[in-house]
Amino acid sequence: MKIELTDDEVTTILVALDNYRELMNDRFHWSAEEADQQEAGSAEWCWQKLHGMQQQQFNNSVADAIGEGEQPINESTSSVDPYDLKGLEY
């Protein structure tokens, strides 16, 4: 499944997941119920997954902006080695 979100929507979801994780961790400390700890862990997992995807998209955008991954120009035709004296006859 592919879902497209704006940067603001992703940020809103990340903040909500982080707040929910904190809430469930606090509840776990008071109640000691395993379900609360599992909920906190699930929220953390979702946060990590979404944050990782956001970072990857950002890194790809930066790479595209600086031209990373472009094919280099054929060096044999674009540069000359001044110390390469092949072909010169004396």
C-alpha positions, 0 to 999 in steps of 0.5 A: 500500500502506498500513501502519500502525505505532505511534510506537515502531515508526516510531522503531525503524525510523528508528534501524535505518535510520540505523545501517545508513546509517552502517555502509554509509558507513563500509564505503564509506570503507574499500572504495570500492565503489559498491554500499556507497555506493548502499546508504547512499543507499537507507537515507537515502532510506528514512529521509527518506521515513519521517521525513517521513511521521511529521512530517506525521502529527504536524503533522496531529495538532497542527492537529487539536488546536488546531482549525486548518482549522475553518470560521470562524463567519459574521462577519455574524451574530457581530460588529458593527462599531461604526463601521458607521453604515449604516441609521441615519438622523438 
